[in-house]
């Protein structure tokens, strides 16, 4: 709990726009949760508010994570403000479209049912492309610069950004086929809440684990720092091995999905 408080305090002080927009994501999550409780409309096999609930939580975590990580880079105030604003407003508009479409009771993704819906989906694609460009920027800067952290944590951050890029690419594969599932139409039987298909391949699995690699891999490195007294070289090797194993897991779930095989068959 103390570590979470420290992260939030740092983001609020150093990256206030990311902090407040991250918090706004969680306000939207609460609204979506309330909507789920009182609204019984269904869409692709789930309550209309479940998808925006998941996206608001995931987006909020990404915004706050970016807000904390950017404090580790030796950027000028101007450069940091530019990056913070790009991430903040792009994510806010993206999540706003998702919540807006849920409120209307229509799909936010892969929706070409009307001119308006198609334009919103196209706008979401542009916004995510901008976010992907910021991810590439962070990869380059993590390689180029010495971050204000231990070497093995910097390795973890680099691997985290690379994994997020792969997760975003997996999301692009879904856009290419205009669906989540492989082998069946979207909206069939799936795991509770997550709705990952239990009868066919589902690209959302690789997408999910990929996007959260930027939290999981650095968190592993920080825990390693606190729990294990070893040389920086040894810690770096362990972090790199963990990152590669995590990336291999994502590659496996992606390959499995492309073969039309569910992660869990029920």
GUDRENVEX-251894 format. One line per 10 residues: number of its first residue (from 1); their letters; for each residue z, x, y of N, C-alpha, C. Coordinates in Angstrom, 1 decimal, decimal comma, always signed. Layout:
NUM	A	Z X Y Z X Y Z X Y ~ ... $
// end
This chain:
1	XXXXXXXXXX	+0,0 +0,8 -1,2 +0,0 +0,0 +0,0 +0,0 +0,9 +1,3 ~ +0,8 +1,9 +1,2 +0,8 +2,8 +2,4 -0,5 +3,5 +2,7 ~ -1,2 +3,8 +1,6 -2,6 +4,4 +1,7 -3,5 +3,4 +2,4 ~ -3,5 +2,2 +2,0 -4,3 +1,1 +2,5 -4,0 +1,0 +4,0 ~ -2,7 +0,9 +4,4 -2,3 +0,8 +5,8 -2,9 +2,0 +6,6 ~ -2,8 +3,2 +6,0 -3,3 +4,4 +6,7 -4,8 +4,3 +6,9 ~ -5,5 +3,8 +5,9 -7,0 +3,7 +6,1 -7,3 +2,7 +7,2 ~ -6,6 +1,5 +7,2 -6,9 +0,5 +8,2 -6,5 +0,9 +9,6 ~ -5,4 +1,7 +9,7 -5,0 +2,2 +11,0 -6,0 +3,2 +11,5 ~ -6,5 +4,0 +10,6 -7,5 +5,0 +11,0 -8,8 +4,4 +11,5 $
11	XXXXXXXXXX	-9,3 +3,4 +10,7 -10,5 +2,7 +11,1 -10,3 +1,9 +12,4 ~ -9,2 +1,3 +12,6 -8,9 +0,5 +13,8 -8,9 +1,4 +15,0 ~ -8,4 +2,7 +14,8 -8,3 +3,6 +16,0 -9,6 +4,3 +16,2 ~ -10,3 +4,8 +15,2 -11,5 +5,6 +15,3 -12,8 +4,8 +15,3 ~ -12,8 +3,7 +14,6 -14,0 +2,9 +14,5 -13,7 +1,4 +14,7 ~ -13,2 +1,1 +15,9 -12,8 -0,3 +16,1 -13,8 -1,4 +15,9 ~ -15,1 -1,1 +16,2 -16,1 -2,2 +15,9 -16,2 -2,5 +14,4 ~ -16,2 -1,4 +13,6 -16,2 -1,6 +12,2 -15,0 -2,3 +11,7 ~ -13,9 -2,0 +12,3 -12,6 -2,6 +11,8 -12,7 -4,1 +12,1 ~ -13,0 -4,5 +13,3 -13,0 -5,9 +13,6 -14,1 -6,7 +12,9 $
21	XXXXXXXXXX	-15,2 -6,1 +12,7 -16,3 -6,8 +11,9 -15,9 -6,9 +10,5 ~ -15,3 -5,8 +10,0 -14,7 -5,8 +8,6 -13,7 -7,0 +8,4 ~ -12,8 -7,1 +9,4 -11,8 -8,2 +9,3 -12,5 -9,5 +9,4 ~ -13,6 -9,6 +10,2 -14,3 -10,9 +10,3 -14,9 -11,3 +9,0 ~ -15,3 -10,3 +8,2 -15,9 -10,6 +6,9 -14,8 -11,3 +6,1 ~ -13,5 -10,8 +6,2 -12,5 -11,4 +5,4 -12,1 -12,8 +5,9 ~ -12,3 -13,1 +7,2 -12,1 -14,4 +7,7 -13,1 -15,3 +7,1 ~ -14,4 -14,9 +7,1 -15,4 -15,6 +6,5 -15,1 -15,9 +5,0 ~ -14,6 -14,9 +4,3 -14,2 -15,0 +2,9 -13,2 -16,2 +2,7 ~ -12,2 -16,2 +3,6 -11,2 -17,3 +3,6 -11,9 -18,7 +3,8 $
31	XXXXXXXXXX	-12,9 -18,7 +4,7 -13,6 -20,0 +5,0 -14,4 -20,4 +3,7 ~ -15,0 -19,4 +3,1 -15,8 -19,7 +1,9 -14,9 -20,2 +0,7 ~ -13,7 -19,6 +0,7 -12,7 -20,0 -0,4 -12,3 -21,4 -0,1 ~ -12,1 -21,8 +1,1 -11,7 -23,2 +1,5 -12,9 -24,1 +1,2 ~ -14,1 -23,7 +1,5 -15,3 -24,5 +1,2 -15,4 -24,7 -0,3 ~ -15,1 -23,7 -1,1 -15,1 -23,9 -2,5 -14,2 -24,9 -3,0 ~ -13,0 -25,0 -2,4 -12,0 -26,0 -2,8 -12,3 -27,4 -2,4 ~ -13,1 -27,6 -1,4 -13,3 -29,0 -0,9 -14,8 -29,5 -1,1 ~ -15,7 -28,6 -1,4 -17,1 -28,9 -1,5 -17,5 -28,7 -2,9 ~ -18,1 -29,8 -3,5 -18,5 -29,7 -4,9 -20,0 -29,6 -5,1 $
41	XXXXXXXXXX	-20,7 -29,2 -4,1 -22,1 -29,0 -4,3 -22,4 -27,7 -5,2 ~ -23,4 -27,8 -6,0 -23,7 -26,7 -6,9 -25,1 -26,2 -6,6 ~ -25,2 -24,9 -6,9 -26,5 -24,2 -6,6 -26,7 -23,1 -7,7 ~ -27,7 -23,1 -8,4 -28,0 -22,1 -9,5 -26,8 -22,0 -10,4 ~ -26,2 -23,1 -10,8 -25,1 -23,1 -11,7 -23,7 -22,8 -11,2 ~ -23,6 -22,5 -9,9 -22,3 -22,2 -9,3 -22,1 -23,1 -8,0 ~ -20,8 -23,2 -7,6 -20,5 -23,8 -6,4 -21,2 -23,1 -5,2 ~ -21,7 -23,8 -4,2 -22,5 -23,1 -3,2 -21,7 -22,0 -2,4 ~ -20,4 -22,1 -2,5 -19,6 -21,2 -1,7 -19,2 -19,9 -2,5 ~ -19,4 -19,9 -3,8 -19,0 -18,7 -4,6 -19,8 -17,5 -4,2 $
51	XXXXXXXXXX	-21,1 -17,6 -4,0 -21,9 -16,4 -3,7 -21,5 -15,8 -2,3 ~ -21,4 -16,6 -1,3 -21,0 -16,0 +0,0 -19,6 -15,5 +0,0 ~ -18,7 -16,1 -0,8 -17,3 -15,5 -1,0 -17,4 -14,1 -1,5 ~ -18,2 -13,9 -2,6 -18,3 -12,5 -3,1 -19,0 -11,6 -2,2 ~ -20,0 -12,0 -1,4 -20,7 -11,1 -0,5 -19,8 -10,8 +0,7 ~ -19,0 -11,7 +1,2 -18,1 -11,4 +2,3 -17,1 -10,4 +2,0 ~ -16,5 -10,5 +0,8 -15,5 -9,6 +0,3 -16,1 -8,2 +0,1 ~ -17,2 -8,2 -0,6 -17,9 -6,9 -0,8 -18,4 -6,2 +0,5 ~ -19,0 -7,1 +1,4 -19,4 -6,5 +2,6 -18,3 -6,0 +3,5 ~ -17,2 -6,7 +3,5 -16,0 -6,3 +4,3 -15,5 -5,0 +3,8 $
61	XXXXXXXXXX	-15,5 -4,8 +2,5 -15,0 -3,5 +1,9 -16,0 -2,4 +2,3 ~ -17,3 -2,7 +2,3 -18,3 -1,6 +2,6 -18,1 -1,3 +4,1 ~ -18,0 -2,2 +5,0 -17,8 -1,9 +6,4 -16,6 -1,1 +6,7 ~ -15,5 -1,5 +6,1 -14,2 -0,7 +6,3 -14,3 +0,7 +5,7 ~ -15,0 +0,8 +4,5 -15,1 +2,1 +3,9 -16,0 +3,0 +4,8 ~ -17,1 +2,5 +5,3 -17,9 +3,3 +6,2 -17,2 +3,7 +7,4 ~ -16,3 +2,7 +7,9 -15,5 +3,1 +9,1 -14,6 +4,2 +8,9 ~ -14,0 +4,3 +7,7 -13,1 +5,4 +7,4 -13,8 +6,7 +7,1 ~ -14,9 +6,6 +6,3 -15,6 +7,8 +5,9 -16,2 +8,5 +7,1 ~ -16,7 +7,7 +8,1 -17,4 +8,4 +9,3 -16,4 +9,2 +10,1 $
71	XXXXXXXXXX	-15,1 +8,9 +10,0 -14,1 +9,7 +10,7 -14,0 +11,1 +10,1 ~ -14,5 +11,3 +8,9 -14,5 +12,6 +8,2 -15,6 +13,5 +8,6 ~ -16,6 +13,0 +9,3 -17,8 +13,7 +9,7 -17,6 +14,3 +11,1 ~ -18,0 +15,5 +11,3 -17,8 +16,1 +12,7 -18,9 +15,7 +13,7 ~ -19,0 +14,4 +13,8 -20,0 +13,8 +14,7 -19,4 +13,7 +16,1 ~ -20,3 +13,7 +17,1 -19,9 +13,5 +18,5 -19,6 +12,0 +18,6 ~ -18,8 +11,7 +19,7 -18,4 +10,3 +19,9 -19,7 +9,4 +20,0 ~ -20,7 +9,9 +20,7 -21,9 +9,1 +20,9 -22,6 +8,8 +19,6 ~ -22,8 +9,9 +18,8 -23,4 +9,7 +17,5 -22,7 +8,8 +16,6 ~ -21,4 +8,9 +16,6 -20,6 +8,0 +15,7 -20,7 +6,5 +16,2 $
81	XXXXXXXXXX	-20,7 +6,3 +17,5 -20,8 +5,0 +18,0 -22,1 +4,3 +17,7 ~ -23,2 +5,1 +17,7 -24,5 +4,6 +17,4 -24,5 +4,1 +15,9 ~ -24,0 +5,0 +15,0 -24,0 +4,7 +13,6 -23,1 +3,5 +13,3 ~ -21,9 +3,4 +14,0 -21,0 +2,3 +13,8 -21,6 +1,0 +14,2 ~ -22,3 +1,0 +15,4 -22,9 -0,2 +15,8 -24,1 -0,7 +14,9 ~ -24,9 +0,2 +14,4 -25,9 -0,1 +13,5 -25,4 -0,8 +12,3 ~ -24,4 -0,2 +11,7 -23,8 -0,8 +10,5 -23,1 -2,1 +10,7 ~ -22,4 -2,2 +11,8 -21,6 -3,4 +12,1 -22,5 -4,6 +12,3 ~ -23,4 -4,5 +13,3 -24,2 -5,7 +13,6 -25,2 -6,0 +12,5 ~ -25,7 -5,0 +11,8 -26,6 -5,3 +10,7 -25,9 -6,1 +9,6 $
91	XXXXXXXXXX	-24,7 -5,6 +9,2 -24,0 -6,3 +8,2 -23,5 -7,7 +8,6 ~ -23,1 -7,8 +9,9 -22,7 -9,1 +10,4 -23,8 -10,1 +10,3 ~ -25,0 -9,8 +10,8 -26,1 -10,7 +10,8 -26,5 -11,0 +9,3 ~ -26,5 -10,0 +8,5 -26,8 -10,2 +7,1 -25,9 -11,2 +6,4 ~ -24,6 -11,0 +6,6 -23,6 -11,9 +5,9 -23,6 -13,3 +6,6 ~ -23,9 -13,3 +7,9 -24,0 -14,6 +8,6 -25,1 -15,5 +8,0 ~ -26,3 -14,8 +7,7 -27,4 -15,6 +7,1 -26,9 -16,2 +5,7 ~ -26,2 -15,3 +4,9 -25,8 -15,8 +3,6 -24,9 -17,0 +3,7 ~ -23,9 -16,9 +4,6 -22,9 -18,0 +4,8 -23,6 -19,2 +5,3 ~ -24,5 -19,0 +6,3 -25,3 -20,1 +6,9 -26,1 -20,9 +5,8 $
101	XXXXXXXXXX	-26,8 -20,2 +5,0 -27,6 -20,8 +4,0 -26,7 -21,5 +2,9 ~ -25,5 -21,0 +2,6 -24,6 -21,6 +1,7 -24,2 -23,0 +2,3 ~ -23,9 -22,9 +3,6 -23,4 -24,2 +4,3 -24,5 -25,2 +4,2 ~ -25,8 -24,8 +4,3 -26,9 -25,8 +4,2 -27,1 -26,2 +2,7 ~ -26,5 -25,5 +1,8 -26,7 -25,9 +0,4 -28,0 -25,3 -0,2 ~ -28,5 -24,3 +0,3 -29,8 -23,7 -0,2 -29,6 -22,2 -0,5 ~ -30,5 -21,6 -1,2 -30,4 -20,2 -1,6 -30,6 -19,3 -0,4 ~ -29,9 -18,3 -0,3 -30,1 -17,3 +0,7 -31,1 -16,2 +0,2 ~ -31,1 -15,9 -1,0 -32,0 -14,9 -1,6 -33,1 -15,6 -2,4 ~ -34,3 -14,9 -2,4 -35,4 -15,3 -3,1 -35,8 -16,8 -2,8 $
111	XXXXXXXXXX	-35,7 -17,1 -1,5 -35,9 -18,5 -1,1 -37,2 -18,6 -0,2 ~ -38,2 -19,1 -0,8 -39,4 -19,4 +0,0 -39,8 -20,8 +0,0 ~ -38,8 -21,7 -0,1 -39,0 -23,1 -0,2 -39,6 -23,7 +1,1 ~ -39,3 -23,1 +2,2 -39,8 -23,5 +3,5 -40,1 -22,3 +4,4 ~ -40,8 -22,5 +5,5 -41,1 -21,4 +6,4 -39,9 -20,8 +6,9 ~ -38,9 -21,7 +7,3 -37,6 -21,2 +7,8 -36,8 -20,3 +6,8 ~ -36,7 -20,8 +5,6 -36,0 -20,1 +4,6 -36,6 -18,8 +4,2 ~ -38,0 -18,8 +4,2 -38,7 -17,5 +3,9 -38,5 -16,5 +5,0 ~ -38,4 -17,0 +6,2 -38,2 -16,0 +7,4 -36,8 -15,5 +7,3 ~ -35,8 -16,3 +7,0 -34,5 -15,8 +6,9 -34,4 -14,7 +5,8 $
121	XXXXXXXXXX	-35,0 -15,0 +4,6 -35,0 -14,1 +3,5 -35,7 -12,8 +3,9 ~ -36,8 -12,9 +4,7 -37,5 -11,7 +5,1 -36,6 -10,9 +6,1 ~ -35,9 -11,6 +7,0 -35,0 -10,9 +7,9 -33,9 -10,2 +7,2 ~ -33,4 -10,8 +6,1 -32,3 -10,1 +5,3 -32,9 -8,8 +4,7 ~ -34,1 -8,9 +4,3 -34,7 -7,7 +3,7 -34,8 -6,5 +4,7 ~ -35,2 -6,9 +6,0 -35,2 -5,9 +7,1 -33,9 -5,3 +7,3 ~ -32,9 -6,2 +7,4 -31,5 -5,8 +7,7 -31,0 -4,8 +6,6 ~ -31,2 -5,1 +5,4 -30,8 -4,3 +4,3 -31,5 -3,0 +4,3 ~ -32,8 -3,0 +4,7 -33,5 -1,7 +4,8 -32,9 -0,8 +5,8 ~ -32,4 -1,4 +6,9 -31,7 -0,6 +7,9 -30,4 +0,0 +7,4 $
131	XXXXXXXXXX	-29,7 -0,8 +6,6 -28,5 -0,3 +6,0 -28,8 +0,9 +5,0 ~ -29,9 +0,7 +4,2 -30,3 +1,8 +3,3 -30,6 +3,0 +4,1 ~ -31,2 +2,9 +5,2 -31,5 +4,1 +6,0 -30,3 +4,8 +6,5 ~ -29,2 +4,0 +6,8 -27,9 +4,7 +7,1 -27,3 +5,4 +5,9 ~ -27,5 +4,8 +4,7 -27,0 +5,5 +3,5 -27,7 +6,8 +3,3 ~ -29,0 +6,8 +3,5 -29,8 +8,1 +3,4 -29,3 +9,1 +4,5 ~ -29,1 +8,6 +5,7 -28,5 +9,4 +6,7 -27,2 +10,1 +6,3 ~ -26,3 +9,3 +5,7 -25,0 +9,9 +5,2 -25,2 +10,9 +4,1 ~ -26,2 +10,6 +3,2 -26,4 +11,6 +2,2 -26,8 +13,0 +2,8 ~ -27,8 +12,9 +3,7 -28,3 +14,1 +4,3 -27,1 +14,8 +5,1 $
141	XXXXXXXXXX	-26,3 +14,1 +5,8 -25,3 +14,7 +6,6 -24,1 +15,2 +5,7 ~ -23,9 +14,6 +4,6 -22,9 +15,1 +3,7 -23,3 +16,4 +3,0 ~ -24,6 +16,6 +2,8 -25,1 +17,8 +2,3 -25,1 +18,9 +3,4 ~ -25,5 +18,5 +4,6 -25,7 +19,5 +5,7 -24,4 +20,0 +6,3 ~ -23,4 +19,1 +6,4 -22,2 +19,4 +7,2 -21,0 +19,7 +6,3 ~ -20,0 +20,3 +6,9 -18,7 +20,5 +6,2 -17,8 +19,4 +6,7 ~ -17,4 +18,5 +5,9 -16,5 +17,3 +6,2 -15,1 +17,7 +6,4 ~ -14,3 +16,9 +7,1 -12,9 +17,2 +7,4 -12,1 +16,7 +6,2 ~ -12,3 +17,3 +5,1 -11,6 +16,9 +3,8 -11,8 +18,1 +2,8 ~ -11,1 +17,9 +1,7 -11,2 +19,0 +0,7 -12,6 +18,9 +0,0 $
151	XXXXXXXXXX	-13,0 +20,1 -0,5 -14,4 +20,2 -1,1 -14,7 +19,2 -2,2 ~ -13,7 +19,0 -3,1 -14,0 +18,1 -4,2 -14,1 +16,6 -3,7 ~ -13,4 +16,3 -2,6 -13,5 +14,9 -2,0 -14,9 +14,8 -1,4 ~ -15,4 +15,9 -0,8 -16,7 +15,8 -0,2 -17,8 +15,6 -1,3 ~ -17,6 +16,3 -2,4 -18,5 +16,1 -3,6 -18,4 +14,6 -4,0 ~ -17,2 +14,0 -4,0 -17,1 +12,6 -4,4 -17,8 +11,7 -3,4 ~ -17,7 +12,0 -2,1 -18,4 +11,2 -1,1 -19,9 +11,3 -1,2 ~ -20,4 +12,5 -1,5 -21,8 +12,7 -1,7 -22,3 +11,9 -2,9 ~ -21,6 +12,0 -4,0 -22,0 +11,2 -5,2 -21,9 +9,7 -5,0 ~ -20,9 +9,3 -4,2 -20,7 +7,9 -3,9 -21,9 +7,4 -3,1 $
161	XXXXXXXXXX	-22,4 +8,1 -2,1 -23,5 +7,7 -1,3 -24,8 +7,6 -2,2 ~ -24,9 +8,6 -3,1 -26,1 +8,6 -4,0 -26,1 +7,4 -4,9 ~ -24,9 +7,1 -5,4 -24,8 +6,0 -6,3 -25,1 +4,7 -5,6 ~ -24,6 +4,6 -4,4 -24,9 +3,4 -3,6 -26,4 +3,2 -3,3 ~ -27,0 +4,3 -3,1 -28,5 +4,2 -2,9 -29,2 +3,7 -4,2 ~ -28,7 +4,2 -5,3 -29,3 +3,6 -6,6 -29,0 +2,2 -6,7 ~ -27,8 +1,8 -6,4 -27,4 +0,4 -6,5 -28,3 -0,5 -5,6 ~ -28,6 +0,1 -4,4 -29,5 -0,6 -3,4 -30,9 -0,7 -4,0 ~ -31,3 +0,3 -4,7 -32,6 +0,3 -5,3 -32,7 -0,8 -6,4 ~ -31,6 -0,9 -7,2 -31,5 -1,9 -8,2 -31,6 -3,3 -7,5 $
171	XXXXXXXXXX	-31,0 -3,5 -6,3 -31,2 -4,7 -5,6 -32,6 -4,9 -5,2 ~ -33,3 -3,9 -4,9 -34,8 -4,0 -4,5 -35,6 -4,4 -5,7 ~ -35,2 -4,0 -6,9 -35,9 -4,5 -8,1 -35,7 -6,0 -8,3 ~ -34,6 -6,6 -7,9 -34,4 -8,0 -8,0 -35,3 -8,7 -7,0 ~ -35,5 -8,1 -5,8 -36,3 -8,7 -4,8 -37,8 -8,7 -5,3 ~ -38,1 -7,6 -6,0 -39,5 -7,4 -6,5 -39,9 -8,5 -7,5 ~ -38,9 -8,9 -8,3 -39,2 -10,0 -9,3 -38,7 -11,4 -8,8 ~ -38,1 -11,4 -7,6 -37,6 -12,6 -7,0 -36,6 -13,4 -7,9 ~ -35,7 -12,6 -8,6 -34,7 -13,3 -9,4 -33,7 -12,2 -9,9 ~ -32,5 -12,6 -10,3 -31,5 -11,7 -10,8 -31,7 -11,4 -12,3 $
181	XXXXXXXXXX	-32,1 -12,4 -13,0 -32,2 -12,3 -14,5 -33,5 -11,7 -15,0 ~ -33,5 -11,2 -16,2 -34,6 -10,7 -16,9 -34,7 -11,5 -18,2 ~ -35,8 -12,3 -18,4 -36,0 -13,0 -19,6 -35,7 -14,5 -19,5 ~ -34,9 -14,9 -18,5 -34,6 -16,3 -18,3 -34,6 -16,5 -16,8 ~ -34,7 -17,8 -16,4 -34,6 -18,2 -15,0 -33,1 -18,0 -14,6 ~ -32,9 -17,8 -13,3 -31,6 -17,7 -12,7 -30,9 -19,1 -12,9 ~ -29,5 -19,0 -13,0 -28,8 -20,3 -13,0 -28,3 -20,7 -14,4 ~ -28,6 -19,9 -15,4 -28,2 -20,2 -16,8 -26,7 -19,8 -17,0 ~ -26,3 -19,7 -18,3 -25,0 -19,4 -18,7 -24,6 -18,0 -18,2 ~ -23,4 -17,9 -17,7 -22,9 -16,6 -17,2 -21,4 -16,4 -17,2 $
191	XXXXXXXXXX	-21,0 -15,2 -16,9 -19,5 -15,0 -16,9 -18,9 -15,7 -15,8 ~ -17,6 -16,1 -16,0 -16,9 -16,9 -14,9 -16,9 -16,1 -13,6 ~ -17,1 -16,8 -12,5 -17,1 -16,3 -11,1 -18,3 -15,3 -10,9 ~ -18,4 -14,3 -11,7 -19,4 -13,3 -11,5 -20,8 -13,9 -11,7 ~ -20,8 -14,8 -12,7 -22,1 -15,5 -13,1 -23,1 -14,5 -13,7 ~ -22,7 -13,3 -14,1 -23,7 -12,4 -14,8 -24,1 -13,1 -16,1 ~ -25,4 -13,1 -16,3 -25,9 -13,8 -17,5 -25,3 -13,3 -18,8 ~ -25,0 -14,3 -19,7 -24,5 -14,0 -21,0 -25,6 -14,3 -22,1 ~ -26,8 -14,6 -21,6 -27,9 -14,8 -22,6 -29,1 -14,0 -22,3 ~ -29,1 -13,2 -21,2 -30,3 -12,4 -20,9 -29,9 -11,2 -20,0 $
201	XXXXXXXXXX	-30,8 -10,4 -19,7 -30,5 -9,2 -18,8 -30,2 -9,7 -17,4 ~ -29,3 -9,0 -16,7 -29,0 -9,3 -15,3 -28,8 -8,1 -14,5 ~ -29,7 -7,9 -13,5 -29,7 -6,7 -12,7 -28,6 -6,7 -11,7 ~ -27,9 -7,8 -11,5 -26,7 -7,7 -10,6 -25,6 -6,8 -11,0 ~ -25,6 -6,5 -12,3 -24,5 -5,7 -12,8 -24,6 -4,3 -12,3 ~ -25,8 -3,7 -12,5 -26,1 -2,3 -11,9 -26,0 -2,3 -10,4 ~ -26,4 -3,4 -9,8 -26,3 -3,5 -8,3 -24,9 -3,5 -7,9 ~ -24,0 -4,3 -8,6 -22,6 -4,4 -8,2 -21,9 -3,0 -8,3 ~ -22,0 -2,4 -9,5 -21,3 -1,1 -9,7 -21,9 +0,0 -8,8 ~ -23,2 -0,1 -8,5 -23,8 +0,9 -7,6 -23,2 +0,8 -6,2 $
211	XXXXXXXXXX	-23,1 -0,4 -5,7 -22,7 -0,6 -4,3 -21,2 -0,2 -4,2 ~ -20,4 -0,3 -5,2 -19,0 +0,0 -5,1 -18,7 +1,4 -5,5 ~ -19,7 +2,2 -5,8 -19,5 +3,6 -6,1 -18,9 +4,4 -5,0 ~ -19,2 +3,9 -3,7 -18,7 +4,7 -2,5 -17,2 +4,5 -2,4 ~ -16,7 +3,5 -3,0 -15,2 +3,3 -3,0 -14,6 +4,0 -4,3 ~ -15,2 +3,8 -5,4 -14,6 +4,2 -6,7 -14,6 +5,7 -6,9 ~ -15,7 +6,4 -6,6 -15,7 +7,8 -6,8 -14,8 +8,6 -5,9 ~ -14,9 +8,3 -4,5 -14,0 +9,0 -3,6 -12,5 +8,7 -3,9 ~ -12,2 +7,4 -4,3 -10,9 +7,1 -4,7 -10,4 +7,9 -5,9 ~ -11,2 +8,1 -6,8 -10,9 +8,9 -8,0 -10,5 +10,3 -7,5 $
221	XXXXXXXXXX	-11,3 +10,9 -6,6 -11,1 +12,2 -6,1 -9,7 +12,3 -5,4 ~ -9,4 +11,3 -4,6 -8,1 +11,3 -3,8 -7,0 +11,2 -4,8 ~ -7,1 +10,3 -5,8 -6,0 +10,2 -6,8 -5,8 +11,5 -7,5 ~ -6,9 +12,2 -7,8 -6,9 +13,5 -8,5 -6,1 +14,5 -7,7 ~ -6,4 +14,5 -6,4 -5,7 +15,4 -5,4 -4,2 +15,2 -5,5 ~ -3,8 +13,9 -5,5 -2,4 +13,6 -5,4 -1,6 +13,8 -6,8 ~ -2,3 +13,7 -7,9 -1,7 +13,7 -9,2 -1,8 +15,0 -10,0 ~ -2,8 +15,8 -9,6 -3,1 +17,0 -10,4 -3,2 +18,3 -9,6 ~ -2,3 +19,2 -9,9 -2,3 +20,5 -9,2 -3,3 +21,5 -10,0 ~ -4,4 +21,7 -9,4 -5,4 +22,6 -10,0 -6,2 +23,2 -8,8 $
231	XXXXXXXXXX	-7,1 +24,1 -9,2 -7,9 +24,8 -8,2 -8,9 +23,8 -7,7 ~ -9,4 +24,1 -6,5 -10,5 +23,3 -5,9 -11,7 +23,3 -6,7 ~ -12,1 +24,4 -7,3 -13,2 +24,5 -8,2 -13,1 +23,6 -9,4 ~ -11,9 +23,6 -10,0 -11,7 +22,7 -11,2 -11,7 +21,3 -10,8 ~ -11,1 +20,9 -9,7 -11,2 +19,5 -9,2 -12,6 +19,1 -8,9 ~ -13,4 +20,0 -8,3 -14,8 +19,7 -8,0 -15,6 +19,4 -9,3 ~ -15,3 +20,2 -10,3 -16,1 +20,0 -11,6 -15,7 +18,7 -12,2 ~ -14,4 +18,4 -12,2 -14,0 +17,1 -12,7 -14,5 +15,9 -12,0 ~ -14,6 +16,0 -10,6 -15,1 +14,9 -9,8 -16,6 +14,8 -10,1 ~ -17,3 +15,9 -10,2 -18,8 +15,8 -10,5 -19,0 +15,2 -11,8 $
241	XXXXXXXXXX	-18,2 +15,5 -12,8 -18,4 +14,9 -14,2 -18,1 +13,4 -14,1 ~ -17,0 +13,1 -13,4 -16,7 +11,6 -13,3 -17,9 +10,9 -12,6 ~ -18,4 +11,5 -11,5 -19,5 +10,8 -10,8 -20,7 +10,7 -11,7 ~ -21,0 +11,7 -12,5 -22,2 +11,6 -13,4 -22,0 +10,6 -14,5 ~ -20,7 +10,5 -15,0 -20,4 +9,5 -16,0 -20,6 +8,1 -15,4 ~ -20,1 +7,9 -14,2 -20,2 +6,6 -13,5 -21,6 +6,3 -13,3 ~ -22,4 +7,2 -12,8 -23,9 +7,0 -12,6 -24,6 +6,7 -13,9 ~ -24,1 +7,3 -15,0 -24,7 +7,1 -16,3 -24,4 +5,6 -16,8 ~ -23,2 +5,2 -16,5 -22,9 +3,8 -16,8 -23,8 +2,8 -16,0 ~ -24,0 +3,1 -14,8 -24,9 +2,2 -14,0 -26,3 +2,2 -14,5 $
251	XXXXXXXXXX	-26,8 +3,4 -14,9 -28,1 +3,6 -15,4 -28,2 +2,8 -16,8 ~ -27,2 +2,8 -17,6 -27,2 +2,1 -18,8 -27,2 +0,6 -18,6 ~ -26,4 +0,1 -17,6 -26,5 -1,4 -17,4 -27,8 -1,8 -16,8 ~ -28,4 -0,9 -16,0 -29,8 -1,2 -15,5 -30,8 -1,3 -16,6 ~ -30,8 -0,3 -17,5 -31,7 -0,2 -18,6 -31,5 -1,4 -19,5 ~ -30,3 -1,7 -19,8 -29,9 -2,9 -20,7 -30,5 -4,2 -20,1 ~ -30,3 -4,3 -18,8 -30,8 -5,6 -18,1 -32,3 -5,7 -18,2 ~ -33,0 -4,5 -18,0 -34,4 -4,5 -18,0 -35,0 -4,9 -19,4 ~ -34,2 -4,6 -20,4 -34,6 -5,0 -21,8 -34,3 -6,4 -22,1 ~ -33,7 -7,1 -21,1 -33,3 -8,5 -21,4 -32,1 -8,7 -22,1 $
261	XXXXXX	-31,2 -7,7 -22,2 -29,9 -7,8 -23,0 -28,8 -8,0 -22,0 ~ -27,9 -9,0 -22,3 -26,8 -9,3 -21,4 -25,7 -8,2 -21,7 ~ -24,9 -8,0 -20,6 -23,8 -7,0 -20,8 -22,8 -7,6 -21,8 ~ -22,5 -8,8 -21,7 -21,6 -9,5 -22,6 -22,3 -10,8 -23,1 ~ -22,4 -10,9 -24,4 -23,1 -12,1 -25,0 -22,0 -13,1 -25,5 ~ -22,0 -14,3 -24,9 -21,0 -15,3 -25,3 -21,7 -16,4 -26,1 $
// end
